[in-house]
Amino acid sequence: NAGVTQTPKFQVLKTGQSMTLQCAQDMNHNSMYWYRQDPGMGLRLIYYSASEGTTDKGEVPNGYNVSRLNKREFSLRLESAAPSQTSVYFCASRRGQASNQPQHFGDGTRLSIL
Amino acid sequence: GNSVTQMEGPVTLSEEAFLTINCTYTATGYPSLFWYVQYPGEGLQLLLKATKADDKGSNKGFEATYRKETTSFHLEKGSVQVSDSAVYFCALSGPGEDSNYQLIWGAGTKLIIKP
């Protein structure tokens, strides 16, 4: 029962470095999401992919890019990391876009930018 | 647009106390409503959901009733345990401006249960 798997779990970067956060789901879900969680800010949607082959911006897309590699995998890339991107990043998946379907979350990637 | 408002935390209770965490929403149409729980160092887990008015979601002793007349989905538990200490998120899913069914999240309520 892997569900949603995120790698890495922890990462420390220097300002200006790049990295890619990986996410994979084994539930055959169509939709996938990237969120960031900051203290006192709740969850904020960065990008989402409603279905394989499509991606759309969420609330806070600046500084990020995404790739929906196939139905299982959805990666998030920081091209030039900034201290403001220090956060906990969560990937989620959902069977489809129907209103009554919940999202399923990974355990998160804790990212620090120095 | 759609929005969710939760009571601010932290909420601190003694073990075996009665719990209520308030959640109200604004939405067009008939959204689905969810409660998620996040334990320290973990991701969010679905706790319960309700998809239409007057539905009651329940799980692990927690309950919430979808009240359309008061646009509320308050989380309750009759007797909390130390292991219930976590952050609780209320969320709704309904059509947004782009017609996609995104989840709209409350800010989260931290619950602390003391032995």
HADDOCK unambig.tbl for C-alpha pairs under 7 A between the chains (distance, minus, plus):
assign (segid A and resid 41 and name CA) (segid B and resid 107 and name CA) 6.20 0.50 0.50
assign (segid A and resid 42 and name CA) (segid B and resid 106 and name CA) 6.85 0.50 0.50
assign (segid A and resid 42 and name CA) (segid B and resid 107 and name CA) 4.38 0.50 0.50
assign (segid A and resid 42 and name CA) (segid B and resid 108 and name CA) 6.06 0.50 0.50
assign (segid A and resid 43 and name CA) (segid B and resid 105 and name CA) 6.67 0.50 0.50
assign (segid A and resid 97 and name CA) (segid B and resid 100 and name CA) 6.61 0.50 0.50
assign (segid A and resid 97 and name CA) (segid B and resid 101 and name CA) 5.38 0.50 0.50
assign (segid A and resid 98 and name CA) (segid B and resid 101 and name CA) 6.41 0.50 0.50
assign (segid A and resid 99 and name CA) (segid B and resid 31 and name CA) 6.64 0.50 0.50
assign (segid A and resid 99 and name CA) (segid B and resid 32 and name CA) 5.92 0.50 0.50
assign (segid A and resid 99 and name CA) (segid B and resid 93 and name CA) 5.27 0.50 0.50
assign (segid A and resid 99 and name CA) (segid B and resid 94 and name CA) 5.59 0.50 0.50
assign (segid A and resid 99 and name CA) (segid B and resid 101 and name CA) 5.74 0.50 0.50
assign (segid A and resid 100 and name CA) (segid B and resid 32 and name CA) 5.35 0.50 0.50
assign (segid A and resid 100 and name CA) (segid B and resid 51 and name CA) 5.80 0.50 0.50
assign (segid A and resid 105 and name CA) (segid B and resid 43 and name CA) 5.92 0.50 0.50
assign (segid A and resid 105 and name CA) (segid B and resid 44 and name CA) 5.80 0.50 0.50
assign (segid A and resid 105 and name CA) (segid B and resid 45 and name CA) 6.84 0.50 0.50
assign (segid A and resid 106 and name CA) (segid B and resid 43 and name CA) 5.68 0.50 0.50
assign (segid A and resid 107 and name CA) (segid B and resid 42 and name CA) 5.11 0.50 0.50
assign (segid A and resid 107 and name CA) (segid B and resid 43 and name CA) 4.18 0.50 0.50
assign (segid A and resid 108 and name CA) (segid B and resid 43 and name CA) 5.98 0.50 0.50
